[in-house]
Every structure is written in structure tokens, then in C-alpha cells.
Amino acid sequence: MALGLIPLSGFAMDVYIPSLPDMATQLHTTPAAIQLTLSLFIISYGISQLIVGGLLDSYGRYWPTMISMLAFSAASFAIAFAQDINVIYAMRIVQGFTVAVIVVAKRSFFVDVYKGEELKKYTSLFSVIWAIGPIVAPFLGGFFQTTWGWSSNFIFLGLFSLAFFLIEVLIGGESQKQASPFSVRTILGTYGKMVKTPDFTAGMIILGLAYAMILLYGMASPFLIESRLHLNPHVTGYCALFSGVSVMVGGTVSRMLIAKPFVKKLIVASIIQLATVAVLITLTTFYQNLPTLLLYVFLVHSTGGFIFNNLMSYCLIRFPQYAGKAAGLVGGGFSVVTSILSSLLVNFLSITNQTVLGIGYGVLVVGVLFTIIRTKWIVNERPAISENAERSPATAAA
């Protein structure tokens, strides 16, 4: 159940992308106005993760998740039958907040229930499972759009959430062993202590850098494929699928090598990325075609997925007694880093060809490698932060 809900953010973001032109036509508005529905969801989802972690540690995982699944379902049905773009905007913000609650709660679930190597095994699945959303959603959305029109995408989301709500009623329950009293001051203090922990903050930064590689490609690929290479928009969709598969491959390899030395495998993956970027920048100075672009995608995105999976697992189990806060801070923190870095690179580099894309990748890879080398990673035992500065047995086990 918990793993099944982790890709919900990807489905909510990507399933209706094939319907964007039809939505603009049917709602008698501009493409930019429809694209704003994506931005509002991403902003709401990212910021909300910073807030909901503390709430989940105080009020548990179960009931906030149940309420959020119902609210998400209701918002989805409201969008499906809405004729006013402002109603859709409001409901997309609601969807972003409720998805943040659901996803952060389900990440926290694993930290509540499992410890040690078993916990690492499950958290290493997160990015692999998450990649299902960007892979499956656009194709599923294309089928819905062709068969029933744009509103069917949101009916699907509403039914999806409602089905999981009913299953949760039958088999779900509270996973948190002990709730912490709700206090804004305490929550902010805990966030401050986590951010001041060098390896935790470095992990968030690297997660943001690794995901920025994927987002950078997503923002530049339509121009590179359709305008530069003069290929059909369908090719852009298939390349997006290939990008998702590459990330999943990297996450799968990460799970296979889970027992290998932590820092060593991160450095090796970063060096592979750097060598790939150097070779492809040189190559694309003379040749630019679809195969060279797909080489970029596979080699950089698979190693990026490998690094992302390792660091996500590391950060989530760094502070098990603050599972909700840690999950929220990690998700929201790396989303902020990703948004800032990808926007800056797109604006400053003006990615008009694959060589410039390679330079953008290179900047991010150097940032990853530098941060890995400069950070003292606590791999064998991870001291937790607490009011009395003592380590809990659960933390020592993690």
C-alpha cells in the first residue's frame, strides 16, 4: 500500500500532460494559463512538504493520510467537471498539499516500522517506485485523452485515490509508535538542528543537484528534439519515457549494490558522469543527433538515479525519531534546490544545442562530486539530534 502511493505525485503531475492543448481549447483559454496548473501543483507540493512533516509527527500518519486521500479525490473530481480555470487552479493547489501529506506519511511509515538493513532495503526502493509515475503516466494520459477527453485524466486520479482510501480503511492503521507534542517552536528548532547537520544538508543538496539534471533535460528537450533536430513531438514523449527508464535502471543498480561502501560508490558514479559529459561535449561539438542525445540521457540520468537513490535512503533514515519531519524536509528541501538550479541554468545558459546541455550537466556534476568529497558521511552509525543530545537505540540501529 505504502509503495503504491509513493508514485502519486508523478501521476498527478504527468498524467494530463498529453491533454494540455485540448484543455486550452475546451476551456477557451491560453496554453500558458493551462501550463500554470502544473506550476501551481509543483509549488504547492514542494512547499507543503516542508510543513506537513511536523504535523505528521504530532498527529500521526493514518488519519492525516485518510483525510488527504479523500480531499485529493474530491479535488480531482472537481477539476474534471470544472468549467472555470480559477477553480482548477484552486483544486491543483489542494492536490499539491494533499499529495505532500500522503507521500511524506508513506515515506515515514517505513522508518516507523523497519530498522537497520531492512529499512535501507525498503528506502532504496523509493526512487525506483517513484520513477513509475513519469514513465507510465504520460502514456496512460494519452490513452485517456484519445478515448474520453481531458477530464478523464482527473476522473482516473479521483478513482485511484478513492480506491486506495477504501483499501486503507480495510487494512491500514497507525504506524507511529509515539507522537511528539505539537509546537511550532519545537518543530522549527528540530528543522534548524537537522539543517545544521552537515551530512544531512549535503544529502539534500546532492538530491537537488541530481534531480536538476533530469529537470534540466525535461525543460530543454522539446526545443532540442523538435526545433533543433526537426523531429515529431511524439519523439519527445518517447525520449521522456527513455529518461524515466534510465532513472529506474540507476535506482535498480543502486539496490543491487546496497552493501558496497557508501562514499566510494557515490564518487565512482559521479566520476562516470563527469567523464560522460566531457566526452559528449566534445562529440556534440561536431555531431548532434538523436543517438548522441539519448547517450546523454541514459548515462547521465541512470548515474543520477543511482546517486539519488543512495542519498534519499541516507537522508530518510538519518533521524528516525523525527521520521515525518525528516521526510518532509528532505522532499521539500531538494525540490527547492532543484527548482532554483534548473531555472538558473536554463536562463543563464540558453540551451539551444546539445553541447550547451552538456555544459549544464557538467556544472551540476561538478557540484555533486565536490559536495560528496567535502562531506564527512556518517555511514556506520548516525547520531540523532534530540533535546538532550543523546542517541536513541533506534538511531544507533539505523
C-alpha positions as a Markdown table, in Angstrom:
| # | Residue | x | y | z |
|---|---|---|---|---|
| 1 | Met | 0.0 | 0.0 | 0.0 |
| 2 | Ala | 2.7 | 2.5 | 1.0 |
| 3 | Leu | 4.9 | 1.8 | -2.0 |
| 4 | Gly | 1.8 | 2.0 | -4.3 |
| 5 | Leu | 1.1 | 5.6 | -3.1 |
| 6 | Ile | 4.6 | 7.0 | -3.5 |
| 7 | Pro | 4.3 | 7.5 | -7.3 |
| 8 | Leu | 1.1 | 9.5 | -6.8 |
| 9 | Ser | 3.0 | 12.8 | -7.2 |
| 10 | Gly | 4.3 | 11.7 | -10.6 |
| 11 | Phe | 0.8 | 10.6 | -11.7 |
| 12 | Ala | -0.8 | 13.9 | -10.5 |
| 13 | Met | 1.8 | 15.9 | -12.4 |
| 14 | Asp | 2.3 | 13.9 | -15.6 |
| 15 | Val | -0.9 | 12.1 | -16.4 |
| 16 | Tyr | -2.7 | 15.0 | -18.1 |
| 17 | Ile | 0.3 | 16.5 | -20.0 |
| 18 | Pro | -1.0 | 15.0 | -23.3 |
| 19 | Ser | -4.3 | 16.8 | -22.6 |
| 20 | Leu | -2.8 | 20.3 | -22.2 |
| 21 | Pro | -3.7 | 21.5 | -25.7 |
| 22 | Asp | -7.2 | 20.1 | -25.5 |
| 23 | Met | -7.8 | 21.7 | -22.1 |
| 24 | Ala | -6.8 | 25.1 | -23.5 |
| 25 | Thr | -9.3 | 24.6 | -26.4 |
| 26 | Gln | -12.2 | 23.3 | -24.3 |
| 27 | Leu | -11.8 | 25.8 | -21.5 |
| 28 | His | -11.3 | 28.7 | -24.0 |
| 29 | Thr | -8.0 | 29.9 | -22.5 |
| 30 | Thr | -4.4 | 30.1 | -23.5 |
| 31 | Pro | -1.8 | 27.4 | -23.3 |
| 32 | Ala | 0.2 | 29.5 | -20.7 |
| 33 | Ala | -2.9 | 29.6 | -18.5 |
| 34 | Ile | -3.2 | 25.8 | -18.6 |
| 35 | Gln | 0.6 | 25.3 | -18.0 |
| 36 | Leu | 0.1 | 27.3 | -14.8 |
| 37 | Thr | -1.8 | 24.4 | -13.4 |
| 38 | Leu | 1.4 | 22.4 | -13.5 |
| 39 | Ser | 3.4 | 25.2 | -11.8 |
| 40 | Leu | 0.8 | 25.6 | -9.0 |
| 41 | Phe | 0.9 | 21.9 | -8.3 |
| 42 | Ile | 4.7 | 21.7 | -8.1 |
| 43 | Ile | 5.0 | 24.8 | -5.9 |
| 44 | Ser | 2.2 | 23.6 | -3.6 |
| 45 | Tyr | 3.7 | 20.1 | -3.4 |
| 46 | Gly | 7.2 | 21.3 | -2.7 |
| 47 | Ile | 6.4 | 23.9 | -0.1 |
| 48 | Ser | 3.8 | 21.7 | 1.7 |
| 49 | Gln | 6.4 | 19.0 | 2.3 |
| 50 | Leu | 8.3 | 21.5 | 4.5 |
| 51 | Ile | 5.2 | 22.0 | 6.6 |
| 52 | Val | 3.5 | 18.6 | 6.9 |
| 53 | Gly | 6.4 | 16.7 | 8.4 |
| 54 | Gly | 6.0 | 18.3 | 11.8 |
| 55 | Leu | 2.2 | 17.8 | 11.7 |
| 56 | Leu | 2.6 | 14.1 | 10.9 |
| 57 | Asp | 5.0 | 13.6 | 13.8 |
| 58 | Ser | 2.4 | 15.2 | 16.1 |
| 59 | Tyr | -0.9 | 13.9 | 14.8 |
| 60 | Gly | 0.2 | 10.5 | 13.4 |
| 61 | Arg | 0.3 | 9.1 | 9.8 |
| 62 | Tyr | -3.0 | 7.4 | 9.5 |
| 63 | Trp | -5.8 | 10.0 | 9.8 |
| 64 | Pro | -4.0 | 12.8 | 8.0 |
| 65 | Thr | -3.4 | 10.4 | 5.1 |
| 66 | Met | -7.0 | 9.2 | 5.1 |
| 67 | Ile | -8.3 | 12.8 | 5.1 |
| 68 | Ser | -5.8 | 13.8 | 2.4 |
| 69 | Met | -6.8 | 10.9 | 0.1 |
| 70 | Leu | -10.5 | 11.9 | 0.3 |
| 71 | Ala | -9.6 | 15.6 | -0.3 |
| 72 | Phe | -7.4 | 14.7 | -3.2 |
| 73 | Ser | -10.1 | 12.5 | -4.7 |
| 74 | Ala | -12.7 | 15.3 | -4.3 |
| 75 | Ala | -10.3 | 17.9 | -5.8 |
| 76 | Ser | -9.7 | 15.6 | -8.8 |
| 77 | Phe | -13.5 | 15.1 | -9.5 |
| 78 | Ala | -14.0 | 18.9 | -9.1 |
| 79 | Ile | -11.3 | 19.6 | -11.8 |
| 80 | Ala | -12.9 | 17.0 | -14.1 |
| 81 | Phe | -16.2 | 18.8 | -14.1 |
| 82 | Ala | -15.0 | 22.4 | -13.7 |
| 83 | Gln | -15.5 | 25.0 | -16.4 |
| 84 | Asp | -13.7 | 27.8 | -14.7 |
| 85 | Ile | -9.9 | 27.9 | -14.8 |
| 86 | Asn | -9.7 | 29.6 | -11.4 |
| 87 | Val | -11.5 | 26.6 | -9.8 |
| 88 | Ile | -8.9 | 24.3 | -11.4 |
| 89 | Tyr | -6.1 | 26.5 | -10.1 |
| 90 | Ala | -7.5 | 26.2 | -6.5 |
| 91 | Met | -8.0 | 22.5 | -6.8 |
| 92 | Arg | -4.5 | 21.9 | -8.1 |
| 93 | Ile | -3.1 | 23.7 | -5.0 |
| 94 | Val | -5.3 | 21.4 | -2.9 |
| 95 | Gln | -3.9 | 18.4 | -4.8 |
| 96 | Gly | -0.3 | 19.6 | -4.2 |
| 97 | Phe | -0.9 | 19.9 | -0.4 |
| 98 | Thr | -2.7 | 16.6 | 0.0 |
| 99 | Val | -0.2 | 14.7 | -2.1 |
| 100 | Ala | 2.6 | 16.1 | 0.1 |
| 101 | Val | 0.8 | 14.7 | 3.2 |
| 102 | Ile | 0.2 | 11.3 | 1.6 |
| 103 | Val | 3.8 | 10.9 | 0.2 |
| 104 | Val | 5.6 | 12.2 | 3.3 |
| 105 | Ala | 3.4 | 9.9 | 5.5 |
| 106 | Lys | 4.2 | 6.9 | 3.5 |
| 107 | Arg | 7.9 | 7.6 | 3.5 |
| 108 | Ser | 7.7 | 7.9 | 7.3 |
| 109 | Phe | 5.8 | 4.7 | 7.5 |
| 110 | Phe | 8.9 | 2.7 | 6.6 |
| 111 | Val | 11.0 | 4.5 | 9.2 |
| 112 | Asp | 8.4 | 3.7 | 11.8 |
| 113 | Val | 8.1 | 0.0 | 11.0 |
| 114 | Tyr | 11.6 | -1.1 | 10.0 |
| 115 | Lys | 15.2 | -0.6 | 11.2 |
| 116 | Gly | 18.7 | -1.3 | 10.1 |
| 117 | Glu | 19.4 | -3.1 | 6.9 |
| 118 | Glu | 15.7 | -3.9 | 6.4 |
| 119 | Leu | 15.0 | -0.2 | 6.4 |
| 120 | Lys | 17.7 | 0.5 | 3.9 |
| 121 | Lys | 16.3 | -2.2 | 1.6 |
| 122 | Tyr | 12.9 | -0.5 | 1.6 |
| 123 | Thr | 14.0 | 3.1 | 1.3 |
| 124 | Ser | 16.3 | 2.2 | -1.6 |
| 125 | Leu | 13.1 | 1.2 | -3.4 |
| 126 | Phe | 11.7 | 4.7 | -3.3 |
| 127 | Ser | 13.2 | 6.3 | -6.4 |
| 128 | Val | 12.7 | 3.1 | -8.4 |
| 129 | Ile | 9.0 | 3.1 | -7.5 |
| 130 | Trp | 8.7 | 6.8 | -7.9 |
| 131 | Ala | 10.0 | 6.5 | -11.5 |
| 132 | Ile | 6.9 | 4.6 | -12.4 |
| 133 | Gly | 4.9 | 7.8 | -12.4 |
| 134 | Pro | 6.9 | 9.7 | -15.1 |
| 135 | Ile | 7.2 | 6.5 | -17.2 |
| 136 | Val | 3.5 | 5.3 | -17.1 |
| 137 | Ala | 1.5 | 8.5 | -16.6 |
| 138 | Pro | 2.1 | 10.2 | -20.0 |
| 139 | Phe | 1.1 | 7.1 | -21.9 |
| 140 | Leu | -1.9 | 6.4 | -19.7 |
| 141 | Gly | -2.9 | 10.0 | -20.1 |
| 142 | Gly | -2.5 | 9.8 | -23.9 |
| 143 | Phe | -4.9 | 6.8 | -23.9 |
| 144 | Phe | -7.4 | 8.7 | -21.7 |
| 145 | Gln | -7.2 | 11.8 | -23.8 |
| 146 | Thr | -7.7 | 9.9 | -27.1 |
| 147 | Thr | -10.6 | 7.8 | -25.7 |
| 148 | Trp | -12.6 | 10.1 | -23.4 |
| 149 | Gly | -11.0 | 13.6 | -23.4 |
| 150 | Trp | -9.0 | 15.6 | -20.9 |
| 151 | Ser | -11.4 | 15.3 | -17.9 |
| 152 | Ser | -11.0 | 11.5 | -17.8 |
| 153 | Asn | -7.4 | 12.0 | -16.6 |
| 154 | Phe | -8.7 | 13.7 | -13.4 |
| 155 | Ile | -11.5 | 11.1 | -13.0 |
| 156 | Phe | -8.8 | 8.5 | -13.1 |
| 157 | Leu | -6.9 | 10.3 | -10.3 |
| 158 | Gly | -10.1 | 10.6 | -8.2 |
| 159 | Leu | -10.9 | 6.9 | -8.6 |
| 160 | Phe | -7.2 | 6.0 | -7.9 |
| 161 | Ser | -7.2 | 7.9 | -4.6 |
| 162 | Leu | -10.6 | 6.7 | -3.6 |
| 163 | Ala | -9.7 | 3.0 | -4.2 |
| 164 | Phe | -6.6 | 3.4 | -2.0 |
| 165 | Phe | -8.7 | 5.1 | 0.6 |
| 166 | Leu | -11.1 | 2.1 | 0.8 |
| 167 | Ile | -8.2 | -0.4 | 0.9 |
| 168 | Glu | -6.6 | 1.7 | 3.7 |
| 169 | Val | -9.9 | 1.5 | 5.6 |
| 170 | Leu | -9.8 | -2.3 | 5.5 |
| 171 | Ile | -6.1 | -2.9 | 6.2 |
| 172 | Gly | -4.5 | 0.3 | 7.3 |
| 173 | Gly | -3.6 | 1.6 | 10.7 |
| 174 | Glu | -1.3 | 4.0 | 12.6 |
| 175 | Ser | 2.4 | 3.1 | 12.3 |
| 176 | Gln | 3.8 | 5.8 | 14.6 |
| 177 | Lys | 4.8 | 4.4 | 18.0 |
| 178 | Gln | 4.8 | 7.7 | 19.9 |
| 179 | Ala | 3.6 | 11.1 | 18.9 |
| 180 | Ser | 5.5 | 14.3 | 19.7 |
| 181 | Pro | 3.5 | 17.3 | 21.1 |
| 182 | Phe | 2.7 | 19.9 | 18.5 |
| 183 | Ser | 4.7 | 23.0 | 19.0 |
| 184 | Val | 5.7 | 25.4 | 16.2 |
| 185 | Arg | 8.8 | 26.4 | 18.1 |
| 186 | Thr | 9.9 | 22.8 | 18.7 |
| 187 | Ile | 9.2 | 21.9 | 15.0 |
| 188 | Leu | 11.3 | 24.9 | 13.8 |
| 189 | Gly | 14.0 | 24.1 | 16.3 |
| 190 | Thr | 14.2 | 20.5 | 15.0 |
| 191 | Tyr | 14.3 | 21.6 | 11.4 |
| 192 | Gly | 17.1 | 24.0 | 12.4 |
| 193 | Lys | 19.1 | 21.2 | 14.0 |
| 194 | Met | 18.7 | 18.9 | 11.1 |
| 195 | Val | 19.7 | 21.6 | 8.6 |
| 196 | Lys | 22.8 | 22.4 | 10.7 |
| 197 | Thr | 23.8 | 18.7 | 10.5 |
| 198 | Pro | 26.4 | 18.8 | 7.7 |
| 199 | Asp | 25.9 | 15.4 | 6.1 |
| 200 | Phe | 22.1 | 15.7 | 6.2 |
| 201 | Thr | 22.2 | 19.1 | 4.5 |
| 202 | Ala | 24.8 | 17.9 | 2.0 |
| 203 | Gly | 22.5 | 15.0 | 1.1 |
| 204 | Met | 19.6 | 17.4 | 0.4 |
| 205 | Ile | 21.9 | 19.5 | -1.8 |
| 206 | Ile | 23.1 | 16.5 | -3.8 |
| 207 | Leu | 19.5 | 15.2 | -4.2 |
| 208 | Gly | 18.6 | 18.6 | -5.6 |
| 209 | Leu | 21.6 | 18.6 | -8.0 |
| 210 | Ala | 20.9 | 15.0 | -9.2 |
| 211 | Tyr | 17.2 | 15.7 | -9.8 |
| 212 | Ala | 18.1 | 19.1 | -11.5 |
| 213 | Met | 19.9 | 17.1 | -14.2 |
| 214 | Ile | 16.6 | 15.3 | -15.1 |
| 215 | Leu | 14.5 | 18.5 | -14.9 |
| 216 | Leu | 17.1 | 20.4 | -17.0 |
| 217 | Tyr | 16.7 | 17.9 | -19.7 |
| 218 | Gly | 12.9 | 18.0 | -19.4 |
| 219 | Met | 12.9 | 21.8 | -19.9 |
| 220 | Ala | 15.3 | 21.8 | -22.8 |
| 221 | Ser | 14.3 | 18.6 | -24.7 |
| 222 | Pro | 11.3 | 19.8 | -26.6 |
| 223 | Phe | 13.4 | 22.5 | -28.3 |
| 224 | Leu | 16.4 | 20.2 | -28.9 |
| 225 | Ile | 14.3 | 17.5 | -30.4 |
| 226 | Glu | 11.6 | 19.4 | -32.3 |
| 227 | Ser | 13.2 | 22.7 | -33.2 |
| 228 | Arg | 16.9 | 21.6 | -33.5 |
| 229 | Leu | 16.5 | 18.1 | -34.9 |
| 230 | His | 13.1 | 18.7 | -36.6 |
| 231 | Leu | 11.6 | 15.6 | -35.2 |
| 232 | Asn | 7.9 | 14.8 | -34.4 |
| 233 | Pro | 6.6 | 15.8 | -30.9 |
| 234 | His | 5.9 | 12.1 | -30.3 |
| 235 | Val | 9.7 | 11.6 | -30.3 |
| 236 | Thr | 9.9 | 14.0 | -27.3 |
| 237 | Gly | 7.4 | 11.7 | -25.5 |
| 238 | Tyr | 9.4 | 8.6 | -26.2 |
| 239 | Cys | 12.6 | 10.3 | -25.1 |
| 240 | Ala | 10.8 | 11.3 | -21.8 |
| 241 | Leu | 9.9 | 7.6 | -21.4 |
| 242 | Phe | 13.6 | 6.7 | -22.0 |
| 243 | Ser | 14.7 | 9.2 | -19.4 |
| 244 | Gly | 12.3 | 7.6 | -16.8 |
| 245 | Val | 13.6 | 4.2 | -17.6 |
| 246 | Ser | 17.2 | 5.4 | -17.3 |
| 247 | Val | 16.4 | 6.7 | -13.8 |
| 248 | Met | 14.8 | 3.4 | -12.9 |
| 249 | Val | 17.8 | 1.5 | -14.1 |
| 250 | Gly | 20.1 | 3.6 | -11.9 |
| 251 | Gly | 17.8 | 3.1 | -8.9 |
| 252 | Thr | 17.7 | -0.7 | -9.5 |
| 253 | Val | 21.6 | -0.9 | -9.7 |
| 254 | Ser | 21.7 | 1.1 | -6.5 |
| 255 | Arg | 19.6 | -1.6 | -4.8 |
| 256 | Met | 21.8 | -4.3 | -6.1 |
| 257 | Leu | 24.9 | -2.6 | -4.7 |
| 258 | Ile | 23.4 | -1.6 | -1.4 |
| 259 | Ala | 26.1 | -3.4 | 0.6 |
| 260 | Lys | 29.0 | -1.7 | -1.2 |
| 261 | Pro | 30.9 | 1.1 | 0.5 |
| 262 | Phe | 28.7 | 4.2 | 0.5 |
| 263 | Val | 31.1 | 7.0 | -0.3 |
| 264 | Lys | 33.1 | 5.0 | -2.8 |
| 265 | Lys | 30.1 | 4.2 | -5.0 |
| 266 | Leu | 28.9 | 7.8 | -4.9 |
| 267 | Ile | 32.3 | 9.0 | -6.1 |
| 268 | Val | 32.6 | 6.4 | -8.8 |
| 269 | Ala | 29.1 | 7.2 | -10.1 |
| 270 | Ser | 30.0 | 11.0 | -10.2 |
| 271 | Ile | 33.3 | 10.3 | -12.0 |
| 272 | Ile | 31.4 | 8.3 | -14.6 |
| 273 | Gln | 29.0 | 11.2 | -15.0 |
| 274 | Leu | 31.9 | 13.7 | -15.4 |
| 275 | Ala | 33.7 | 11.5 | -17.9 |
| 276 | Thr | 30.4 | 11.0 | -19.9 |
| 277 | Val | 29.8 | 14.8 | -20.0 |
| 278 | Ala | 33.4 | 15.6 | -21.1 |
| 279 | Val | 33.3 | 13.0 | -23.9 |
| 280 | Leu | 29.8 | 14.0 | -25.1 |
| 281 | Ile | 30.5 | 17.8 | -25.1 |
| 282 | Thr | 33.5 | 17.1 | -27.3 |
| 283 | Leu | 31.4 | 14.7 | -29.5 |
| 284 | Thr | 28.4 | 17.0 | -29.9 |
| 285 | Thr | 30.7 | 19.9 | -30.9 |
| 286 | Phe | 30.9 | 18.0 | -34.3 |
| 287 | Tyr | 27.8 | 15.7 | -34.3 |
| 288 | Gln | 24.4 | 16.4 | -32.9 |
| 289 | Asn | 21.6 | 13.9 | -33.5 |
| 290 | Leu | 19.1 | 11.8 | -31.6 |
| 291 | Pro | 21.6 | 9.0 | -30.7 |
| 292 | Thr | 24.0 | 11.5 | -29.1 |
| 293 | Leu | 21.1 | 13.0 | -27.1 |
| 294 | Leu | 20.0 | 9.6 | -25.9 |
| 295 | Leu | 23.6 | 8.8 | -24.8 |
| 296 | Tyr | 23.4 | 11.9 | -22.6 |
| 297 | Val | 20.1 | 10.8 | -21.2 |
| 298 | Phe | 21.0 | 7.2 | -20.4 |
| 299 | Leu | 24.5 | 7.7 | -19.0 |
| 300 | Val | 23.8 | 10.9 | -17.0 |
| 301 | His | 20.2 | 10.0 | -15.9 |
| 302 | Ser | 21.0 | 6.5 | -14.8 |
| 303 | Thr | 24.0 | 7.5 | -12.8 |
| 304 | Gly | 21.9 | 10.4 | -11.5 |
| 305 | Gly | 19.2 | 7.9 | -10.4 |
| 306 | Phe | 21.9 | 5.8 | -8.7 |
| 307 | Ile | 23.2 | 8.8 | -6.7 |
| 308 | Phe | 19.6 | 10.0 | -5.9 |
| 309 | Asn | 18.5 | 6.6 | -4.6 |
| 310 | Asn | 21.5 | 6.3 | -2.3 |
| 311 | Leu | 21.2 | 9.8 | -0.9 |
| 312 | Met | 17.4 | 9.6 | -0.5 |
| 313 | Ser | 17.8 | 6.4 | 1.6 |
| 314 | Tyr | 20.6 | 8.0 | 3.6 |
| 315 | Cys | 18.6 | 11.2 | 4.5 |
| 316 | Leu | 15.4 | 9.4 | 5.3 |
| 317 | Ile | 16.9 | 7.2 | 8.0 |
| 318 | Arg | 19.3 | 9.8 | 9.3 |
| 319 | Phe | 16.9 | 10.9 | 12.1 |
| 320 | Pro | 14.4 | 8.0 | 12.7 |
| 321 | Gln | 12.9 | 9.6 | 15.8 |
| 322 | Tyr | 11.9 | 12.6 | 13.5 |
| 323 | Ala | 10.7 | 10.5 | 10.6 |
| 324 | Gly | 7.9 | 12.8 | 9.5 |
| 325 | Lys | 10.0 | 16.0 | 9.8 |
| 326 | Ala | 13.0 | 14.4 | 8.0 |
| 327 | Ala | 10.8 | 13.1 | 5.2 |
| 328 | Gly | 9.1 | 16.4 | 4.7 |
| 329 | Leu | 12.4 | 18.4 | 5.0 |
| 330 | Val | 14.2 | 16.2 | 2.5 |
| 331 | Gly | 11.4 | 16.3 | -0.1 |
| 332 | Gly | 10.7 | 20.0 | 0.2 |
| 333 | Gly | 14.4 | 20.9 | 0.6 |
| 334 | Phe | 15.7 | 19.1 | -2.5 |
| 335 | Ser | 12.7 | 20.4 | -4.5 |
| 336 | Val | 13.6 | 24.0 | -3.7 |
| 337 | Val | 17.3 | 23.3 | -4.7 |
| 338 | Thr | 16.2 | 21.6 | -7.9 |
| 339 | Ser | 13.8 | 24.4 | -8.9 |
| 340 | Ile | 16.4 | 27.2 | -8.3 |
| 341 | Leu | 19.3 | 25.4 | -10.0 |
| 342 | Ser | 17.4 | 24.2 | -13.1 |
| 343 | Ser | 15.8 | 27.7 | -13.6 |
| 344 | Leu | 19.1 | 29.5 | -13.3 |
| 345 | Leu | 20.8 | 27.1 | -15.7 |
| 346 | Val | 18.1 | 27.4 | -18.3 |
| 347 | Asn | 18.0 | 31.2 | -18.1 |
| 348 | Phe | 21.8 | 31.8 | -18.0 |
| 349 | Leu | 23.0 | 29.1 | -20.5 |
| 350 | Ser | 20.2 | 29.4 | -23.1 |
| 351 | Ile | 20.3 | 25.7 | -24.0 |
| 352 | Thr | 20.0 | 25.8 | -27.8 |
| 353 | Asn | 22.0 | 22.7 | -28.6 |
| 354 | Gln | 23.4 | 19.5 | -27.0 |
| 355 | Thr | 26.8 | 21.0 | -26.3 |
| 356 | Val | 25.3 | 23.7 | -24.1 |
| 357 | Leu | 23.1 | 21.0 | -22.4 |
| 358 | Gly | 26.3 | 19.1 | -21.7 |
| 359 | Ile | 27.8 | 22.2 | -20.1 |
| 360 | Gly | 24.7 | 22.5 | -17.8 |
| 361 | Tyr | 25.1 | 18.8 | -16.9 |
| 362 | Gly | 28.8 | 19.4 | -16.2 |
| 363 | Val | 28.1 | 22.3 | -13.7 |
| 364 | Leu | 25.7 | 20.0 | -11.8 |
| 365 | Val | 28.0 | 17.0 | -11.8 |
| 366 | Val | 30.9 | 19.1 | -10.5 |
| 367 | Gly | 28.6 | 20.3 | -7.8 |
| 368 | Val | 27.7 | 16.7 | -6.8 |
| 369 | Leu | 31.3 | 15.5 | -6.8 |
| 370 | Phe | 32.6 | 18.5 | -4.8 |
| 371 | Thr | 29.8 | 18.1 | -2.2 |
| 372 | Ile | 30.4 | 14.3 | -1.8 |
| 373 | Ile | 34.2 | 14.8 | -1.3 |
| 374 | Arg | 33.9 | 17.7 | 1.1 |
| 375 | Thr | 31.3 | 16.0 | 3.3 |
| 376 | Lys | 32.1 | 13.7 | 6.3 |
| 377 | Trp | 29.5 | 11.0 | 5.8 |
| 378 | Ile | 28.3 | 9.1 | 8.9 |
| 379 | Val | 27.8 | 5.7 | 7.5 |
| 380 | Asn | 28.2 | 3.1 | 10.2 |
| 381 | Glu | 26.3 | 5.0 | 13.0 |
| 382 | Arg | 24.3 | 8.1 | 12.6 |
| 383 | Pro | 23.8 | 10.1 | 15.8 |
| 384 | Ala | 20.4 | 11.6 | 16.0 |
| 385 | Ile | 19.6 | 15.0 | 17.3 |
| 386 | Ser | 17.5 | 15.4 | 20.4 |
| 387 | Glu | 16.8 | 17.8 | 23.2 |
| 388 | Asn | 19.3 | 16.1 | 25.5 |
| 389 | Ala | 21.8 | 15.3 | 22.7 |
| 390 | Glu | 21.6 | 11.6 | 23.4 |
| 391 | Arg | 21.4 | 8.9 | 20.8 |
| 392 | Ser | 18.3 | 6.6 | 20.7 |
| 393 | Pro | 18.7 | 2.9 | 20.3 |
| 394 | Ala | 16.7 | 3.1 | 17.1 |
| 395 | Thr | 19.1 | 5.7 | 15.7 |
| 396 | Ala | 22.1 | 3.6 | 16.5 |
| 397 | Ala | 20.5 | 0.6 | 14.7 |
| 398 | Ala | 19.8 | 2.8 | 11.6 |
